[in-house]
Amino acid sequence: MPLTGFRRVKRRVRRLLRGAGLSLWYHPAYRLPFASIEALTGVEPRRADLVLTTLLTGGWCEHDDVRRPTRVRYEDLARVHTAEWLEKLHDPETLARIFAVDPSDVVVDEVLTTLRLACGATLGAACQALREHSAAVNLLGGFHHAGPSSGGGFCAVNDVAVAIAALRAEGFRQRVVVLDLDAHPPDGTAECFPRDPTVWVGSLSGASWGALPGVDETVLPTRCDDDSYLAALGSLLGRMPPAGLAFVLAGGDVLDGDRLGALALSLGGARRRDVAVHRALGATPSVWLPAGGYSRDAWRLLAGTILVLLDAADEQLAADLDPLALEFSAAARRLRPEELEGAAVLTDEDIMASLEPRAKRAPRLLDYYTASGLELALEHYGILKQLRRLGYGNFRVVLDRDERGDRLRLLSEAEGTEHLLLETVLEKKRIADADVLYVHWLTLRHPRGRFSDVRPKLPGQEQPGLGMAREAGQLLARTAERVGLAGVAFRPAWLHTAYAARYAMRFVEPDRQARFQALLRDLGHLPLAELTVAVAEGRVELNGEPYTWEASEMVYWLEPRPDPSVESSLEAWRFTVRAPAGAPPAPSSSRS
């Protein structure tokens, strides 16, 4: 039996033995509609989507385990938050400050829809956990920095406090435990329960923000490791009182390398954390929330949390697992060729057109895709849906050719004006002894956005980006697959374009890949915008000599190929950076 089938059988057996299974609360609108949030903050806006795809494709859960929330009612929000604060949340400037983006990036209604769905899910999960005496997971929630009249740190409303207040209004009177295992203190939650003896808040955090009244808080040392963390957790769990309901903020920002957290747990250590909490809670109804997480592996931690709740704590995710690729591959299989390349039956007009010179025929991308087929594909893969959330509509695909290859443009209207959102020029080309889809040019443009101190202009940019580079990469991979090519290749003109592709693509030349990895090893502690500007301005040195960016080919292979090891040559390269004139010098390396 395939492994996924075996997991499904185990899941069904557990359900038969225990009754209710684990429910997952999720909505497609959980992805925050900010084009720049990933690049600016390290937030993975797709975290909920990646986790759900992983669990479904791996056989750990099925679609009937997923619950779709409704938006929390305004009256439920108003039990916790002041009317003045709820009014302020309709101001783009307020939301931009909370989420560390530029105000031009904020589409207020879409942001509030996401927040109200997440709050509705936390409340719905709590009601279900109490009703079924089980655990439930909301794939977006744990907004613990929001107080009654304030917000910050990606938290605009406090979903846990809102859920507790709504349950109290319905007559629930038992003690509630809030176990906050995010890397940052629960300052907003403390404000929401200043003198409530029926709510116990326990916290392990990697920073001290002053005394938090009513919180049993343990402040851990910077870069606290697995064993020290688990020892402190054991003490906290020993002090946790019995309760009728528990909320667990299983923070993803505790991982080593998290951009905003100060702790240093491994994925294995985080898994042991969740096992300890799950055992300590026993039969207590509980709601688990992801809270923060600002690293590449934050989604893996959340998926691991759910495996613990599914009694699959010993099962591991493959190191090379890419849920976005799985999602796009599955979507590609649902698209029929005739939908992309036109009618399946040739008409007289098709036959006559085939006899005409190419210039007189309706253009097709790579002699395959029609304009209407591409628009269907963009809708099918969810690209247009996300663009609508960013404020665009009335889309139009245009195909033609330039001197380098076939050109695709996606145009859209916003505020009465038509804008170019996507443009790419593609051709079939031979790279490394294989025919690949070669990307001569690709731009993703967010004309409603603007450059600012919050979102600085990067070298080569004419307009801010859409925050959809990974989706564009998957579209290109599926295009290559559809037309029978071995992979996708391009030549990054700037550091930040290579950085965006670094997980899926490698430089063709091993020495070039080694220098790229050494650059990120030595200077990766710097914000990307700062580093790419330093390279462009010639302030980066390689082995003591001025370094100029090397624009050579990177490639993504549809079928994995063995990558030449570059570890032995990494030590040959040392990168340093000079500060801009008049600025204090920056450290040259993050290594100890």
N, C-alpha and C positions, 0 to 999 in steps of 0.2 A: 504494500500500500504506500503511495506517495506520502511524504512527510506532512504536507498540508492536510491530506485526508485523514491521517492519523490524529492530527491535532483537532480536527472537527469532531471526530468520534469521541475523543477525550472530553471535549467541551460539552457534548450532548450527555455523556455519562455523568459529568459533574452536575449538570442541570437536573437530571433525573434524581440524583442522590440528594441534592441540596434544595431543590425547588428553584427559586429565582436565581438567574445568573447575573453576572456583572453587566450593568448598563453603561453605555458610553453616550454622553450628551455632546452633540456636534451640530454645526450648521455651516453650509458652504460660505456664508458671509463672515465666518470667524477671521478670515484673513483681513487684517487691518488695511484700509484703503489709503495707504500712504506710499507714494512712489519711492521715497528716499529713505524710509526708516531702516531698511536692512543695511544699506551702505553707511549710514550715519551712526547707528547705534549697535549694530551686531544682532539685533532682534531678527529671528527667523520668522517672517510673517506667515510662512506656510506650515508652521509646526503642527497644528492640528491636522491638516491635510496629510502630511507625511506620516504621522502616527497612524491615522485611520487606514491609509493605504497599506502600510506595513502589516497591521493586524488582520485586515481582510484578506490580502493576498497570501499571507503566511498561514491562514487557517486558524488563527487564534480566536477570531470572533467572526460573526456573520452579520449581514445587514439588519437582521431583526434584533440584534443587540443594540443598535444605534437609535437613540431617541432624538427627535427634532424639537428644539425648544421654541417657545413663543417669546415675544418681547415682554420684559417685565413691565408691569403697570406703573404709571407715573405715581399713583398713590403709594405703591410699595417703596419706590425710591424716596418719596417725601417723608416716610417714617424715619429715615436716617439722615437724609441730606436736606439742607435748608433750601427754601424756595429761591433765595438769591443765588446759591451755588448752582442749582439746576438751570437757572436762567443763564448763568455765565457759560455753561457748557454749550450754548448755541453760538458762542463767539469763537471764530476761527483762531484768534490770538490765544485764547485760553487753552484750546485743545492743542495748538501747536506747542505751547510751553510744556504741557503735560507729556506730550509724546516726542519732544525734542526734534521737531521738524519745522520747516518754514510754513508760515500761515498760508502761502499759496498752494501748499500740498493738501490742505484740509477741505474736504467736501463734508460739511457738517452733518447732513442727514445720514450719509453713509456711515460715518464714524459712530454716531449715536445709535444707529441700527445695530452695529456690531456690539456695542457695549450693552445695549438693552437685551439683546439675544443672550449674551454671556451671563448677565445677571438672571435672566429668566431661566437659564439652564441650571445655574447653581441652586436656585429655589426649587426647580422641578426635581433635580437630583436629590435634594434634601427630603422632599416629600416622598419620593420613591424609596429612598433608603429607610425612612421611618416606616413606611407602609409594608415593605417587604423584609425588614430587618436584615439589610444587606449593605454592600458597598456600591457606590456609584462614582463615576468619573466624569467631570466636565472638562473637555479638552481646551477650554479657554476660561480662565478665572483665577481668583486669588489676588484681587486688586487691593492689597493691604496698605498702600500708601494714601488712599483716599479717606479723608475725614469728613465730618458733617458739612463743613464749609470750605473744603480745600482739596486739592489733588496734586499729584506729581509722580515722577518715576513710573510713567506709563499707566497710572491708575487714576481714573476720573471719577468713578463711583466704586463703593466698597460692596462687592457682590455678597461676601459672607455676612456682613452686618445687615444688608438688605434682606437676605434670606432668613436670618435669625429673627429680625423684627416682624417679618411677614408670618413666620411660624408662631411667634408669640401672639400676634393678633388673631390667629386661628385657635389659640388655646393651649399651645404646647408650653409646658411649664418646667420640664426637666432641665438639669444642668447641660450646658453646651461646652464642649472642649474645642478650642482652636489651637491646633498644633502647627505653628508657623516655622517651617524648615527652609524658607527662602534665605538667601545669603544676607538679606538686609532686614533691619528691624521693622516690626509692624506698627509704625507710628500712627498711621491712619486708623487701624483697628483699635489701638489703645484709646484714641480720641472718641471712638464710637461707643465704647463701654467703660466710661470713666469710673463709675461706682456701681457696677452690676455684679453682685456676688454669684449670680447664676451663670456667668460666662468666665471660664478659665482660659487664659491665653498663655501658652508656653512658646518660647522662641529660642532657637539657636541661630546666631547671626555672626557675620565676620566683621562687623563694624559697630561702634557705639555711637548712638545719636542722642545720648543723654538718657536720664532715667525715664522710663515709660510707665506711668502709674497703672497698676493692675496687671502688669505683664511679668511672668516668671521668665526672665531673660538671661541667657548665658551668652556672653560675648567671647567668641573664640579667637585665638591668635591668628594673625595673618598667615595665609598659606597652610592652614590647619590640614593635616593629612587624615587618611581614612581611620586609622586606629584612634587618634586623639578625638576625632569627631564622634565616633561611635561610643567612646567612653562617656563623653559629655551627653550624648543622646540617651544613653542608658540611665544616667542620673536624672535627666529631665523626665523620662518616661516613668521613673520610680516615683516622681512627685506628682504626676498627672492624676487627677481625681477621677473616680467613676463618673460616667455621664450617660445621658440618653441619646446624645448625638455628637458626632465629632466631625470637624472640618480639618483636613490635612492639606497644608500648602507644601507640596512636595517640590520645592524650588529646583529649577534646572540650573540656576546660576551658582551652585556650589562646586561645579566642576573645575578642575585645574585648567587654566587658560581662558576662563570666562572673561569677557571683556569688561564687565562691570562688577563681578563678584571678586572677593579677596581670599576665597578658600581654595583648596587644592585636592578635592576628592577625585578619585578615579570613577569611571562608570561602574566598576565592580563595587566600590565603596558606597556609591549612591544606591545601588541595588540592595546592599546589606542594610543600609539605612531604612529602606522601605519595608524590607522583611521584618526588621525589628519593630517598626511602628505597627505593621499589620498584625503581628503576633500580640503586641501589647493591647491593641484595641479589641481583639477577640471578636465577640459577637456584637459589639457596639455598632449601630448603624453609622455609616461614615460617608462623607463626600470628599473626594480627592481632587485637588486642583493643581495646575502646573506652575502657577505664579511666574517668577522671572526665569530668564535663561537667555544668554547672549553669546553663545558659542556654537560652533558647527555641530556639536553633539547634543545640544539641548533636546532635540526631538528624540534622540536615542534614549536619553534618560527617562523621558516621559513614557516612551514605549515600554521601557524596562519596568517602570512603576506599575503599569497595567498588567504586565506579565506576572508580577508578584501577586497582584490581586486575583489573577486567574489561576493561582497555584502552579505557575510555570516559571518560578524564580530561577530554576537551573537552566532554562533555555536561553540561548544567546542569539543575537542578531548578527548576520554575516557582516564582516568588516567592510565589504564592498557593496553592501546593499544601498541602492539608490531608489527610494520610493517614487520620486518624481519621474524617473525613467520608466518604472513599472506602470505608473498611472498613464503616462503618455502612450506607452506601448499597448496597453489595454484599450485605450481610446482609439488608437490607430486601427486595431483589429475590427472595431465596430464600424469603421468607415469603408464603404464599398468603393472599389476603383471607379465605377461608372459615376459615382457622385463627385469625384475629384477631376476626372478627365472628360466628362461630358457623356453624351448618350451612348449606351451600350450597343445600339443598332445604328449602323451608318445610314444616313439619309443621302438623297441625290445631291443635296447641297454640300454635304461633307465630302463626297467623292469629287465634286467639281472643285471645291476649295483646295483639296489635296494636290490638284494639278497646277494650282497657281503658285507663283513665287512666294516664298515665306513672307516677304514684306507685305503682301496683299492679304494674307490670312489673319484671322483673329489670333493674336499672340498667345502662346502657352509657355508657362514656366518649365524649362527643361524638357520641352516637347511633350509635356504630360499634363500639367495642371492648368485648368481654365481659371479665369478670374472668379467666376461664381463658385467653382470647386474650392478655391483657396478661402473665400469668405466663409463657406460652410465649415471648412476645417478649423478656421480661427474661432468660429462659434462653438464648434464641437469640443475643442480643447479648453474652453473656458477663457480664452484670451479676450474676446470681445466683452464678455461679462465683467471681467476685472477692469477693462478700460471704461466701461460704463460707470463703474463705481468711482473712477477717477474723474468723472465729469464729461466724458465724451459720448458721442452717439452719431447716428446716420453715417455708418461706415461705407467706404467705397474702396475696392481693390482695383489697382491699375497695373497692367503688365505691358512692358515694352523691352527694348534692348538698348544697351549702350556699347561702346567699343570693347568692353571687357567681357560681357556676357548678358544673361537675362536679368532684367530688373523688375522687382516687385515693390510697389508702394501701397501703403495703407493710409488712406485719407479719412478724416473724421471732422465732424462739426462740433464746436463748443462755443457757446455764447454768440451764435450767429455767424461765426467765421469758420472756414474750412482750413484744417491744419494737416500737415504731414506728421504722422506718428511713427511709422516704420518704413524704412527703405533698405533694400538689400540688393546686391548684384552677385549673381551666382553663375558658376560654370562647372562642367565636369573636367577634372584635371588629374594628372598622374603625380602622386606624391609617394615616396618611399615604396616604389614598385607596386602601387595599387591605385585604382581609379577612385577618386574621392569627390565629394561635393566641396568645391573651393569657394570660400566666401571672400570675394574681393572687397566688399563694402557692406557694413551693417550699422545702421543707426536706429536707436530707439529714442524718441523725442517726446518730451512732456511740455508742450508749449504753454499749458496753463500754469506750470511751475515757474519759479524764478530762482536765480542765484542770489545768495545772501551770505552773511557770516555763518549762518547755521548750515547752509548748503553751498559751499564754495564751488566755483567753476573749476573743473579739472582740465588738464591740457587736452586740446583737440575738441572740446565740447562747444557746441553752438547753443544748445538748450539743455536743461536738466534731463536726466534719463527717466524712464518709466518704472524702473525697479523690476523689470521682467527679463533680465538677461538669461536666467536659467531656463525660463520657459522658451525663449527664442532658441536657445541651444537645443532643447528637446525637439522643437519643431524642425530644426535643420537636420537633426539625427533621423527623425521619422521620414523626412523628405528623401534623404540619402538612401534609407532602407527601401522606400517605395520605388525608387528608380534604379535599384540594383547596384548601388555604390558601396564601397567598403567603409567609408567614414566621412568625417567632416574636418576640413582644415582651414586655417586662416593665418594671417601674419599680423599679430598684435602690434599696433603702432605705438602704444603707450603701456606703461607698467600696469595701470589700472584695468586695461582691457585683458591683459594676460592674467591678472589677479582674479578677475571675475570668472575666468575659464579654468582656474588651476586645479579644481577637483576632478573635472572630467577629461581634461586635455593635457598633453605633455608636448614639450618641444621635440621635434623630430631628432635633432642632434643631441646626443647624451651630454656633451660638455656644456651645451647651452642650457639644458635642463638643470645641470648641476649648479651653474652660476645663478640661475633663477631661484633655486631652493636656498642657496647660500645667502642671497640677498634677503629673502624673507626670514631666514634664520637670524641674521645679524640685525636687520632693521625692521622686522615685522612688528615690533612693539610700538612703532609710530603709527598714528592714524593714517589710513590709506591716502587721504587727500594730501596730507603733509608729505608723505613719502613720494608719491608720484610727481608732485611739484618739485621736490628736491632733485629727483632724477632728471626731470625735464630742464631744470635750471643749471645742471652740471655741478651740483653740490655733493653728489655721491662719489666716493672714490672706491676703486677696486685694487686691493693690494697697494694702496698708497698713490695710485694714479687716477686721474679723472675718468669717470665711467660714463660712457654713452650707451643709451638703451639699444639693445640688439633686437631689431624687428625681424625675427626669423619664424619659420612655420611651426605652429602647434597643430596637433591632430587628435581627434577622438575616433577610435576604432569601434565599429559596431560589434565586431567579434573581438574579445580581448586578445591582445598580443603580449608576449613576454616583454616587459620593460627592462632595458639594460640598467643594471644597478649603477647608481651614481654616488653611492655613499662613500666609496673610497676616494673619490676626487673632490668631495665637498671641502675637505680640510685645506685644499690648495687655494681656496678663495676666501678673502676677508673683505667685507664691505664696511665702510664708515661713512658718516654724513657730517657735513659742515652746516652749522646753523646759518640762517640768513643774516646779512649784515645788520649789526645792531642788536641781535637777539642773543640770549645766553646759549652756550653750547648744549646740544642734546647728547644724551648718552649714545654711544656707538653700538651697543649690543645689549640685548635683554638677558643674555646667558650669565649664569653665576660663575 
